[in-house]
Amino acid sequence: IRINFVKCAVDDGHYEGTVSGDLGGGTVRFDFVSVVPGDVIWRFSGFYTIWIDQSVIEVFAEGIDNLRSGGGHDVLNGEVTAGDYLGAQAHVRAHDFNDGFCSEGTITITPRKLWNDSTELESGIDSAVYFHDSTRRHRGSDRA
Protein backbone atom coordinates (compact mmCIF):
# COMPACT_ATOMS: atom_id res chain seq x y z
CA ILE A 1 0.00 0.00 0.00
CA ARG A 2 1.52 3.31 -1.08
CA ILE A 3 0.59 6.60 0.55
CA ASN A 4 2.14 9.73 -1.00
CA PHE A 5 2.45 12.82 1.19
CA VAL A 6 3.46 16.46 1.18
CA LYS A 7 3.82 18.07 4.62
CA CYS A 8 5.20 21.31 6.03
CA ALA A 9 6.15 22.53 9.50
CA VAL A 10 3.30 24.12 11.43
CA ASP A 11 5.28 24.64 14.62
CA ASP A 12 8.31 23.18 16.36
CA GLY A 13 8.18 19.38 16.06
CA HIS A 14 4.89 19.21 14.18
CA TYR A 15 4.16 18.96 10.44
CA GLU A 16 0.84 18.80 8.59
CA GLY A 17 -0.09 18.12 4.99
CA THR A 18 -2.01 16.04 2.49
CA VAL A 19 -1.92 12.41 1.33
CA SER A 20 -2.95 10.58 -1.82
CA GLY A 21 -2.37 7.11 -3.19
CA ASP A 22 -3.74 3.60 -2.97
CA LEU A 23 -6.21 4.43 -0.16
CA GLY A 24 -7.41 7.76 -1.59
CA GLY A 25 -6.89 11.34 -0.45
CA GLY A 26 -6.72 12.75 3.05
CA THR A 27 -4.47 14.51 5.54
CA VAL A 28 -1.30 13.69 7.47
CA ARG A 29 0.29 14.94 10.67
CA PHE A 30 3.85 14.16 11.77
CA ASP A 31 5.03 14.62 15.37
CA PHE A 32 8.68 14.17 16.35
CA VAL A 33 9.45 11.83 19.24
CA SER A 34 13.23 12.23 19.10
CA VAL A 35 15.86 14.14 17.13
CA VAL A 36 19.62 13.54 17.32
CA PRO A 37 21.43 16.15 15.18
CA GLY A 38 24.68 15.35 13.41
CA ASP A 39 27.01 17.05 10.96
CA VAL A 40 25.61 15.29 7.90
CA ILE A 41 23.22 12.63 9.24
CA TRP A 42 20.36 13.45 11.61
CA ARG A 43 18.59 10.56 13.35
CA PHE A 44 14.95 11.05 14.25
CA SER A 45 11.72 9.25 15.07
CA GLY A 46 8.07 10.15 15.18
CA PHE A 47 4.45 9.36 14.50
CA TYR A 48 2.68 9.81 11.18
CA THR A 49 -1.08 10.04 11.71
CA ILE A 50 -3.01 9.65 8.46
CA TRP A 51 -6.72 10.42 8.03
CA ILE A 52 -8.43 9.04 4.90
CA ASP A 53 -12.24 9.18 4.82
CA GLN A 54 -13.38 7.79 8.18
CA SER A 55 -10.17 5.76 8.76
CA VAL A 56 -7.10 6.67 10.78
CA ILE A 57 -3.72 4.96 10.43
CA GLU A 58 -0.88 5.73 12.84
CA VAL A 59 2.70 4.80 11.96
CA PHE A 60 5.71 5.02 14.26
CA ALA A 61 8.94 5.26 12.26
CA GLU A 62 12.60 5.99 12.95
CA GLY A 63 15.49 6.65 10.64
CA ILE A 64 17.76 9.30 9.18
CA ASP A 65 17.79 12.58 7.32
CA ASN A 66 20.88 12.55 5.09
CA LEU A 67 21.88 16.17 4.50
CA ARG A 68 24.73 15.15 2.20
CA SER A 69 22.29 14.95 -0.71
CA GLY A 70 21.75 18.72 -0.62
CA GLY A 71 18.19 19.35 0.49
CA GLY A 72 17.97 16.31 2.74
CA HIS A 73 16.81 12.78 2.07
CA ASP A 74 14.78 10.89 4.69
CA VAL A 75 14.69 7.11 5.08
CA LEU A 76 12.70 5.62 7.97
CA ASN A 77 11.38 2.20 8.99
CA GLY A 78 8.66 1.35 11.43
CA GLU A 79 5.24 -0.17 11.82
CA VAL A 80 1.56 0.65 11.97
CA THR A 81 0.75 1.19 15.66
CA ALA A 82 -2.99 2.00 15.40
CA GLY A 83 -5.86 1.70 12.97
CA ASP A 84 -6.15 -0.36 9.83
CA TYR A 85 -3.15 -2.59 9.09
CA LEU A 86 -2.08 -2.74 12.75
CA GLY A 87 1.33 -4.42 13.03
CA ALA A 88 2.19 -3.97 9.36
CA GLN A 89 5.68 -2.86 8.41
CA ALA A 90 6.10 0.71 7.19
CA HIS A 91 8.88 2.24 5.12
CA VAL A 92 9.18 6.00 4.49
CA ARG A 93 11.27 7.69 1.79
CA ALA A 94 11.12 11.46 1.38
CA HIS A 95 13.08 14.50 0.34
CA ASP A 96 13.09 17.87 2.05
CA PHE A 97 12.39 21.17 0.33
CA ASN A 98 11.75 24.79 1.29
CA ASP A 99 14.93 24.82 3.42
CA GLY A 100 13.79 21.73 5.32
CA PHE A 101 10.44 23.20 6.38
CA CYS A 102 8.59 20.77 4.07
CA SER A 103 9.01 17.21 2.82
CA GLU A 104 7.46 15.10 0.10
CA GLY A 105 7.58 11.33 -0.11
CA THR A 106 5.91 7.95 0.17
CA ILE A 107 4.93 5.72 3.06
CA THR A 108 4.80 2.08 1.96
CA ILE A 109 2.79 -0.21 4.22
CA THR A 110 3.30 -3.96 3.91
CA PRO A 111 0.53 -5.85 5.75
CA ARG A 112 1.57 -8.91 7.76
CA LYS A 113 0.24 -12.11 6.18
CA LEU A 114 1.17 -15.64 7.21
CA TRP A 115 0.10 -19.06 5.95
CA ASN A 116 -1.53 -21.56 8.30
CA ASP A 117 -1.75 -25.37 7.86
CA SER A 118 -4.82 -25.18 5.61
CA THR A 119 -3.00 -22.70 3.30
CA GLU A 120 -5.42 -19.88 4.11
CA LEU A 121 -4.06 -16.43 4.84
CA GLU A 122 -4.26 -15.08 8.37
CA SER A 123 -3.13 -11.76 9.82
CA GLY A 124 -1.93 -10.61 13.20
CA ILE A 125 -0.06 -11.78 16.24
CA ASP A 126 -2.12 -14.94 16.79
CA SER A 127 -1.16 -16.05 13.27
CA ALA A 128 2.51 -15.49 14.03
CA VAL A 129 2.33 -17.81 17.04
CA TYR A 130 0.43 -20.41 15.02
CA PHE A 131 2.87 -20.06 12.11
CA HIS A 132 5.82 -20.63 14.43
CA ASP A 133 4.25 -23.77 15.93
CA SER A 134 3.17 -25.19 12.56
CA THR A 135 6.63 -24.52 11.06
CA ARG A 136 8.25 -26.69 13.70
CA ARG A 137 5.79 -29.51 12.91
CA HIS A 138 6.46 -29.18 9.17
CA ARG A 139 10.19 -29.48 9.73
CA GLY A 140 9.68 -32.93 11.27
CA SER A 141 9.76 -31.99 14.92
CA ASP A 142 7.73 -34.26 17.25
CA ARG A 143 7.16 -31.38 19.65
CA ALA A 144 3.98 -29.36 19.37
Secondary structure, 3 states (H helix, E strand, C coil): CEEEEEEEEEECCEEEEEEEECCCCEEEEEEEEEEECCCCEEEEEEEEEEEECCEEEEEEEEEEEEHHHCCCEEEEEEEEEEECCCCCEEEEEEEEECCCCEEEEEEEEECCCEECCCCCEECCHHHHHHHHHHHHHHCCCCCC
